[in-house]
């Protein structure tokens, strides 16, 4: 087994990233079917298409983890300015971190996280913020060990008959 490599994502990575993004959608939907969107058969393609638009975005950082020539995870973050809705100043924002289930627990997520933090720091971000699903305890452990602290709690109230 070769060493894990973290590198900038490329167009050729999008199909795998779309599949991983669809896993993220499914996992969140499984956590809370009312709060999170349901995946569809088109989700991998749509997710890949969206991430493809971010590869050329100078405010975005999209990295992949590669082992033995195979993309086994990705991370997507961006630089954001002042946000009065969030009551915060400029920050790096972490949007996605996804590791192929068969590679979890091997340090892939931590390596992606450290790499994106280094890149956001190099680009001048004074802090990194993110949201994680309440039920995603594995992600919360990873983030806590990486020095993140809880600062916000999202609450949802459904206003439809489904609730």
C-alpha positions in Angstrom: 0.0 0.0 0.0 1.4 3.4 -1.0 1.4 6.4 1.3 -1.6 8.6 1.3 -1.3 11.7 -0.9 -3.4 14.9 -0.6 -3.6 17.0 -3.7 -5.7 19.5 -5.5 -8.8 18.0 -7.1 -8.9 17.7 -10.9 -11.7 17.2 -13.4 -10.8 13.5 -13.6 -11.7 13.1 -9.9 -15.2 14.4 -10.3 -17.0 11.1 -10.9 -15.6 9.6 -7.6 -16.2 12.9 -5.8 -19.8 12.9 -7.0 -20.3 9.4 -5.7 -18.7 10.4 -2.3 -20.9 13.5 -2.2 -24.0 11.3 -2.8 -22.9 9.2 0.2 -22.8 12.4 2.3 -26.3 13.3 1.1 -27.5 9.8 2.0 -25.9 9.8 5.4 -27.4 13.2 6.4 -30.8 12.2 5.1 -30.6 9.0 7.2 -29.8 11.2 10.2 -32.9 13.4 9.7 -35.3 12.8 6.8 -37.1 16.1 7.4 -34.1 18.4 7.7 -31.8 17.0 5.0 -32.5 16.4 1.3 -33.0 12.9 -0.1 -30.6 11.5 -2.6 -31.8 10.7 -6.0 -30.3 8.6 -8.8 -29.0 11.9 -10.2 -27.3 13.0 -7.0 -23.8 11.7 -7.9 -23.8 13.5 -11.3 -25.3 16.7 -9.9 -22.9 16.7 -6.9 -19.9 16.1 -9.3 -21.2 18.9 -11.6 -21.4 21.3 -8.7 -17.9 20.5 -7.4 -16.7 20.9 -10.9 -17.7 24.5 -10.8 -15.7 25.0 -7.7 -12.4 23.8 -9.2 -11.9 27.2 -10.9 -13.3 29.2 -8.0 -10.4 31.2 -6.6 -12.2 31.4 -3.2 -12.6 27.6 -3.0 -10.3 24.9 -1.9 -11.1 21.4 -3.2 -8.6 18.6 -2.3 -8.6 14.9 -2.7 -7.0 12.1 -0.8 -5.4 9.5 -3.0 -4.1 6.0 -2.1 -2.8 3.5 -4.5 -3.9 5.6 -7.4 -7.5 5.7 -6.1 -9.4 8.8 -4.8 -10.6 7.8 -1.3 -11.9 11.1 0.0 -12.2 14.8 -0.6 -12.6 18.0 1.3 -14.2 21.2 0.0 -13.8 24.6 1.7 -13.9 28.3 0.8 -12.9 31.7 1.9 -15.8 33.9 3.1 -16.0 37.5 4.1 -17.9 39.3 6.8 -21.3 37.6 7.4 -23.8 39.5 9.5 -26.3 36.6 9.3 -23.7 34.4 11.0 -22.4 37.2 13.2 -18.8 36.6 12.2 -15.9 38.1 10.5 -13.9 36.7 7.6 -13.3 32.9 7.8 -12.4 29.8 6.0 -15.6 27.7 5.8 -15.5 23.9 5.6 -18.4 22.6 3.6 -17.6 18.9 3.0 -15.3 16.3 4.2 -16.0 12.8 2.9 -14.0 9.6 3.2 -14.9 6.4 1.4 -16.4 4.1 4.1 -13.8 1.4 3.5 -11.0 3.9 4.2 -12.4 5.5 7.4 -10.5 5.2 10.6 -7.1 5.3 8.8 -6.3 9.0 9.2 -7.6 10.1 5.8 -10.1 12.6 7.2 -7.5 14.0 9.5 -5.0 14.4 6.7 -7.6 16.1 4.5 -8.5 18.4 7.4 -4.9 19.4 8.2 -4.2 20.1 4.5 -7.3 22.3 4.0 -6.5 24.2 7.2 -3.0 24.8 6.0 -4.3 26.1 2.6 -6.9 28.3 4.2 -4.3 29.7 6.6 -1.9 30.4 3.7 -4.7 32.3 2.0 -5.2 34.5 5.1 -8.2 32.9 6.8 -8.1 33.9 10.5 -10.4 31.0 11.6 -12.2 28.0 10.1 -15.9 27.4 10.8 -18.2 24.6 9.9 -21.4 22.8 10.7 -21.8 19.1 11.4 -25.0 17.1 11.8 -26.0 16.6 15.4 -25.9 12.8 15.0 -22.5 12.7 13.3 -20.5 11.8 16.3 -17.5 10.5 14.4 -17.1 13.8 12.6 -17.4 15.7 15.9 -14.7 13.6 17.5 -12.4 14.2 14.5 -13.1 17.9 14.6 -12.7 18.2 18.4 -9.3 16.4 18.3 -8.3 18.8 15.5 -9.0 21.8 17.9 -12.5 22.8 16.8 -15.0 23.9 19.5 -18.7 24.2 19.5 -20.0 27.7 18.9 -23.5 27.4 17.4 -26.5 25.0 17.5 -28.9 24.8 14.6 -32.5 24.1 15.5 -35.2 23.2 13.0 -39.0 23.3 13.2 -40.9 21.8 10.3 -43.9 24.0 9.1 -45.5 21.3 7.0 -47.9 18.5 7.8 -45.0 16.0 7.5 -43.7 17.2 10.8 
